């Protein structure tokens, strides 16, 4: 499905994959919270909603990420993703690293190469979606964080694994 969406958008933009991917990323950014907000409230497992597994403690974010992967991909999610890693660095900045053994986005893409992508990566919109999920959860539990997510490693760019880094910055508290 992703393969066809990317190809269709590229055709709209005269085979300019950078413009196409920018448009897809903008669409994901604008619609993710609406879609995710609905998912958060709907019962999805044994009559329980996503909000039942959400923790206010930022240190639980790696567990939540692996639980989400399991929920989306089943027990074989470890064939695609390594265990998420979370750390807190200087000034309380959190860093969630999602490393991929196989990319669920570019694995089936045959019509695109790095030359066509330019400065973009195919997983850029997956990074945006992941960041929006983290931001929505933090807003939902009332944590004051600003979220930035980026794909930092990409198979298509020759990296040995795919990687999304989500930085979690504490917002300045107003006095």
Helices and strands as residue ranges (DSSP letters): H 2-12, H 17-41, E 43-45, E 48-49, G 50-53, G 58-60, H 61-73, G 75-79, E 85-88, G 90-92, E 94-100, G 106-108, H 114-117, H 124-141, E 145-153, G 155-157, E 162-170
